[in-house]
Amino acid sequence: MGIIRPSADLRNHYNEIAKICHETRQPVFITVNGRGDTAVLDLQAYHQMESELELLRTLAEAEEDVLQKRVAPVEETFEGIRQSLLVRKR
C-alpha cells in the first residue's frame, strides 16, 4: 500500500522519506490537508514500473494482433527479432 505522510514531512523530513522509498521500494503518499496529492517513489522502482508497463502495452498489442489475425509464421517472426537485435547492437 505504501506509507502516507503529510506534505510538511516532504520538506522537513525529505531524507527520511527518501530512505523509506529506497529501502522498501514502495511509494510514500503525500497528503495536503488530509487528501492524497503526490506519490514519491525510488528512482529504480520507478524505472522498473515503467518497463513493466511498456511490456504490458506490448503484450496487449500482440494480443490484439492475434485477435485481428495479424500474425506471421514463427520463423519469420524470429528472423525479424534477430535482425532488430543485430541493428540495436551497432
C-alpha positions in Angstrom: 0.0 0.0 0.0 2.7 2.5 0.9 3.2 5.0 3.6 1.1 8.1 4.0 2.8 11.3 5.2 1.7 15.0 5.3 3.2 17.4 2.8 5.2 19.2 5.6 7.2 16.0 6.0 8.4 16.2 2.4 10.0 19.5 3.2 11.1 18.8 6.8 12.0 15.1 6.6 13.0 14.5 3.0 15.9 12.3 3.9 13.7 10.0 5.9 11.1 9.7 3.1 13.8 9.0 0.6 15.3 6.3 2.8 11.9 4.7 3.2 11.4 4.7 -0.6 14.9 3.2 -1.2 14.6 0.5 1.5 11.0 -0.6 0.8 10.8 0.2 -2.9 7.3 1.3 -2.1 5.8 4.7 -2.7 5.3 7.2 0.0 2.0 9.1 -0.5 2.0 12.8 0.4 -1.2 14.4 1.6 -2.3 18.1 1.6 -5.0 18.9 4.0 -5.6 15.2 4.6 -6.2 14.4 0.9 -3.9 12.4 -1.3 -1.8 14.7 -3.5 1.5 13.1 -4.6 3.4 9.8 -4.6 7.1 9.7 -4.1 8.9 6.7 -5.5 12.5 5.4 -5.5 14.0 6.1 -9.0 14.9 2.4 -9.6 11.4 1.3 -8.6 10.0 3.9 -11.0 12.1 2.7 -13.9 11.1 -0.9 -13.2 7.4 0.2 -13.2 7.9 2.0 -16.5 9.5 -1.1 -18.0 6.7 -3.4 -16.7 4.1 -1.0 -18.2 5.8 -1.0 -21.5 5.9 -4.8 -21.5 2.2 -4.9 -20.7 1.4 -2.5 -23.5 3.4 -4.6 -25.9 1.6 -7.8 -24.8 -1.7 -6.1 -25.2 -0.8 -5.0 -28.7 0.3 -8.6 -29.5 -2.9 -10.0 -28.2 -4.9 -7.6 -30.4 -2.8 -8.6 -33.4 -3.7 -12.3 -32.7 -7.4 -11.4 -32.3 -7.3 -9.5 -35.6 -5.4 -12.3 -37.3 -2.3 -10.1 -37.9 0.2 -12.9 -37.4 3.2 -14.3 -39.3 4.9 -17.7 -39.3 7.2 -18.3 -36.3 10.3 -18.5 -38.5 9.7 -15.0 -40.0 8.9 -13.6 -36.6 12.2 -14.8 -35.0 14.2 -13.8 -38.0 12.8 -10.2 -37.7 13.7 -10.2 -34.0 17.2 -11.4 -34.7 17.6 -8.6 -37.3 16.3 -6.0 -34.8 18.7 -7.2 -32.1 21.6 -7.0 -34.5 20.8 -3.5 -35.5 20.5 -2.4 -31.8 24.0 -3.8 -31.1 25.5 -1.4 -33.6 
